């Protein structure tokens, strides 16, 4: 094949690597911002030029042939160098520019991140944010995300993690519920209450507590475990918060979910002298894969996040 013909296929080769990452014509087309038909046409043209099948198509998925996989393996490093080289040149601009793809937990993004984003985008008009709201732990490199915001105790060792802020879990209930059922004085009293919980793999839901002062000490403190039960469970803290506002029971949620409702008086904190441990993480992180070059737009966004969230989520004020 002549160099001229090969140059014509460079974009086709890039599209093949994206298809290999996503395993789907639909997902790859969405990543590239093109139609599924255009995606299919480019791959067909590449196969005709190569003279061998590169992709195996089934009704449910797309897999590379041996020839296709060999081609993608050989292209991965050159395309990474091209992307890094272009990013480094683009960062010479006077202002940060480019798209930043971010994935963040649903409740945190809706309640804390989205309300702040307008200020960031006004300050940096050259940056475009693409936000994916998901509690699913995404594969950042495979799915094309530049950054993940995660509420986790253990950021992956294979990634770079910046601490954004500390968080804590709080017990909350409506005043109407507490008037009807009484206010618990100790964690053990929760056994007689409707507890709205985050479902876990364990058969019997349980919450774990320490005295609030002990939870902040370096030395291990004794935990108190209380089995809980109630009429409602959900794998989303926003849903648990809303159920508590409706008077269904006492909910255990992260402070970023409870903050607005507590400040508005829709909820009150229960057992403030006890700290919940082990249900939710006590830190928020910004996470990205290791890379020799971090685009300036990503660095600027991380710096803004760290400043915007530095104080955490105070429940009063």
MOBELKA-V416275 format. One record per pair of residues at least 6 apart in sequence whose ideal C-beta (glycine too) atoms are under 7 Angstrom apart, sorted by the first residue. I is the first residue (numbers start at 1). GAP is how many residues later the second one is. If there is no record, write none. Layout:
# MOBELKA-V416275
i->I gap->GAP
i->I gap->GAP
This chain:
# MOBELKA-V416275
i->1 gap->48
i->9 gap->37
i->9 gap->40
i->12 gap->30
i->12 gap->33
i->12 gap->34
i->13 gap->33
i->13 gap->62
i->14 gap->65
i->15 gap->17
i->15 gap->24
i->15 gap->27
i->15 gap->28
i->16 gap->27
i->16 gap->30
i->16 gap->38
i->16 gap->52
i->16 gap->55
i->16 gap->56
i->17 gap->55
i->17 gap->58
i->17 gap->59
i->17 gap->62
i->18 gap->10
i->18 gap->13
i->18 gap->14
i->19 gap->6
i->19 gap->9
i->19 gap->24
i->19 gap->43
i->20 gap->44
i->20 gap->52
i->21 gap->121
i->22 gap->6
i->22 gap->9
i->23 gap->38
i->23 gap->39
i->24 gap->37
i->24 gap->38
i->25 gap->11
i->25 gap->14
i->25 gap->15
i->25 gap->37
i->26 gap->10
i->28 gap->11
i->29 gap->6
i->29 gap->7
i->29 gap->10
i->31 gap->113
i->43 gap->11
i->43 gap->12
i->46 gap->8
i->47 gap->6
i->47 gap->7
i->52 gap->15
i->53 gap->12
i->54 gap->10
i->54 gap->11
i->54 gap->13
i->54 gap->14
i->54 gap->17
i->55 gap->7
i->55 gap->9
i->55 gap->10
i->55 gap->13
i->56 gap->7
i->56 gap->9
i->64 gap->8
i->84 gap->208
i->84 gap->209
i->87 gap->206
i->87 gap->208
i->88 gap->205
i->90 gap->7
i->90 gap->8
i->91 gap->204
i->91 gap->205
i->95 gap->31
i->96 gap->28
i->96 gap->30
i->96 gap->31
i->96 gap->200
i->96 gap->201
i->96 gap->204
i->97 gap->29
i->97 gap->30
i->97 gap->200
i->98 gap->29
i->98 gap->197
i->98 gap->199
i->99 gap->29
i->99 gap->31
i->100 gap->27
i->100 gap->29
i->100 gap->46
i->100 gap->47
i->100 gap->197
i->100 gap->198
i->100 gap->201
i->101 gap->29
i->101 gap->43
i->101 gap->44
i->101 gap->45
i->102 gap->27
i->102 gap->29
i->102 gap->30
i->102 gap->43
i->102 gap->44
i->102 gap->45
i->102 gap->47
i->103 gap->29
i->103 gap->31
i->103 gap->35
i->103 gap->42
i->103 gap->45
i->104 gap->9
i->104 gap->27
i->104 gap->29
i->104 gap->45
i->105 gap->30
i->105 gap->44
i->105 gap->46
i->106 gap->27
i->106 gap->28
i->106 gap->29
i->106 gap->130
i->106 gap->132
i->107 gap->129
i->107 gap->130
i->107 gap->131
i->107 gap->150
i->108 gap->41
i->108 gap->43
i->108 gap->148
i->109 gap->22
i->109 gap->24
i->110 gap->23
i->110 gap->128
i->111 gap->127
i->111 gap->145
i->111 gap->146
i->111 gap->149
i->112 gap->144
i->116 gap->192
i->117 gap->12
i->120 gap->184
i->121 gap->6
i->121 gap->8
i->124 gap->176
i->127 gap->170
i->127 gap->174
i->135 gap->100
i->138 gap->7
i->138 gap->10
i->140 gap->8
i->140 gap->148
i->140 gap->149
i->141 gap->148
i->146 gap->142
i->146 gap->152
i->147 gap->139
i->147 gap->141
i->147 gap->151
i->147 gap->154
i->147 gap->155
i->148 gap->139
i->149 gap->135
i->149 gap->137
i->150 gap->135
i->150 gap->137
i->151 gap->16
i->151 gap->103
i->151 gap->129
i->151 gap->130
i->151 gap->133
i->152 gap->129
i->152 gap->133
i->153 gap->128
i->155 gap->6
i->155 gap->130
i->155 gap->132
i->158 gap->132
i->159 gap->128
i->159 gap->129
i->159 gap->130
i->159 gap->131
i->160 gap->128
i->160 gap->130
i->161 gap->124
i->161 gap->126
i->162 gap->123
i->162 gap->124
i->162 gap->140
i->162 gap->144
i->163 gap->120
i->163 gap->122
i->164 gap->120
i->164 gap->121
i->164 gap->122
i->164 gap->141
i->164 gap->142
i->164 gap->145
i->165 gap->119
i->165 gap->144
i->165 gap->145
i->165 gap->147
i->166 gap->116
i->166 gap->117
i->166 gap->146
i->167 gap->87
i->167 gap->88
i->167 gap->89
i->167 gap->114
i->167 gap->115
i->167 gap->116
i->167 gap->117
i->167 gap->145
i->167 gap->146
i->168 gap->87
i->168 gap->107
i->168 gap->114
i->169 gap->83
i->169 gap->84
i->169 gap->85
i->169 gap->107
i->169 gap->110
i->169 gap->111
i->170 gap->83
i->170 gap->85
i->170 gap->88
i->170 gap->99
i->170 gap->145
i->171 gap->79
i->171 gap->81
i->171 gap->98
i->171 gap->99
i->171 gap->100
i->171 gap->105
i->172 gap->72
i->172 gap->79
i->172 gap->81
i->172 gap->86
i->172 gap->90
i->172 gap->95
i->172 gap->96
i->172 gap->97
i->172 gap->98
i->173 gap->71
i->173 gap->76
i->173 gap->77
i->173 gap->94
i->173 gap->95
i->173 gap->97
i->174 gap->70
i->174 gap->71
i->174 gap->73
i->174 gap->92
i->174 gap->93
i->175 gap->93
i->176 gap->71
i->177 gap->70
i->177 gap->72
i->178 gap->90
i->181 gap->12
i->183 gap->87
i->184 gap->6
i->184 gap->9
i->184 gap->86
i->184 gap->87
i->187 gap->22
i->187 gap->37
i->187 gap->39
i->187 gap->84
i->187 gap->87
i->188 gap->38
i->190 gap->36
i->190 gap->38
i->190 gap->60
i->191 gap->35
i->191 gap->36
i->193 gap->56
i->193 gap->57
i->194 gap->36
i->194 gap->37
i->194 gap->54
i->194 gap->55
i->194 gap->56
i->195 gap->33
i->195 gap->34
i->195 gap->35
i->195 gap->54
i->195 gap->55
i->196 gap->34
i->196 gap->36
i->196 gap->37
i->196 gap->44
i->196 gap->47
i->196 gap->48
i->196 gap->52
i->196 gap->53
i->196 gap->54
i->196 gap->55
i->197 gap->8
i->197 gap->31
i->197 gap->33
i->197 gap->36
i->197 gap->55
i->198 gap->35
i->198 gap->37
i->198 gap->42
i->198 gap->81
i->199 gap->34
i->199 gap->36
i->204 gap->23
i->205 gap->22
i->205 gap->23
i->205 gap->24
i->206 gap->19
i->206 gap->20
i->206 gap->21
i->206 gap->22
i->207 gap->19
i->207 gap->21
i->207 gap->45
i->207 gap->69
i->207 gap->72
i->208 gap->15
i->208 gap->17
i->208 gap->68
i->208 gap->69
i->208 gap->70
i->209 gap->14
i->209 gap->15
i->209 gap->17
i->209 gap->65
i->209 gap->66
i->209 gap->67
i->209 gap->68
i->210 gap->11
i->210 gap->13
i->210 gap->65
i->210 gap->67
i->211 gap->62
i->211 gap->63
i->212 gap->61
i->212 gap->62
i->212 gap->63
i->214 gap->7
i->215 gap->6
i->215 gap->60
i->215 gap->62
i->223 gap->54
i->230 gap->19
i->231 gap->17
i->231 gap->18
i->232 gap->11
i->232 gap->16
i->234 gap->6
i->237 gap->16
i->237 gap->17
i->237 gap->20
i->238 gap->19
i->240 gap->11
i->240 gap->13
i->241 gap->10
i->241 gap->12
i->241 gap->16
i->241 gap->17
i->241 gap->20
i->243 gap->8
i->244 gap->6
i->244 gap->7
i->244 gap->23
i->245 gap->16
i->245 gap->21
i->245 gap->22
i->250 gap->20
i->252 gap->24
i->252 gap->27
i->254 gap->26
i->255 gap->58
i->255 gap->60
i->256 gap->57
i->258 gap->9
i->258 gap->57
i->259 gap->54
i->259 gap->56
i->261 gap->6
i->262 gap->7
i->262 gap->53
i->269 gap->46
i->284 gap->25
i->286 gap->16
i->286 gap->19
i->288 gap->10
